[in-house]
Amino acid sequence: MELAADVGLDLVEISPNAKPPVCKIMDFGKFKYEQQKKENEARKRQKIIEVKEVKFRPNTDTNDYDVKMRNVFKFLGNGDKVKVTLRFRGREMAHLNLGRQLLERVAEDVKEEGKIDSMPKMEGRQMVMMINPIKK
């Protein structure tokens, strides 16, 4: 403690459980500041993955399908997850096979850009499928 006081620094206990306890002479305020800077830099670099949603209907026409697929590719290119939702209304519930075919077509078109996280499953009146981007 006297050595640290002579130099004008702090005596910091590194590992208290060791025999004998390990201490280090350093500027503790500077150490805390540098540690905080490292944490902030790491927080800045991390990528927050968002879930983007694209909604389809069972009778979505080809041009509308192309526009929605363009959005899916854009979202996957940005590194976001995509939730593809297919909503059924009224009598459309009788034709669940058309909806499944549409989602299988989406899965087939996306296989170069993304990986199917969960295959289409029914949740009430809608069928949902999740797509993860492929790391490049």
Sequence and secondary structure as in RCSB ss.txt:
>XXXX:A:sequence
MELAADVGLDLVEISPNAKPPVCKIMDFGKFKYEQQKKENEARKRQKIIEVKEVKFRPNTDTNDYDVKMRNVFKF
LGNGDKVKVTLRFRGREMAHLNLGRQLLERVAEDVKEEGKIDSMPKMEGRQMVMMINPIKK
>XXXX:A:secstr
 HHHHHHT EEEEEETTSSS EEEEE HHHHHHHHHHHHHHHHHH     EEEEEE TT  HHHHHHHHHHHHHH
HHTT EEEEEEE  GGGGGGHHHHHHHHHHHHHHHTTTEEEEEEEEEETTEEEEEEEE   
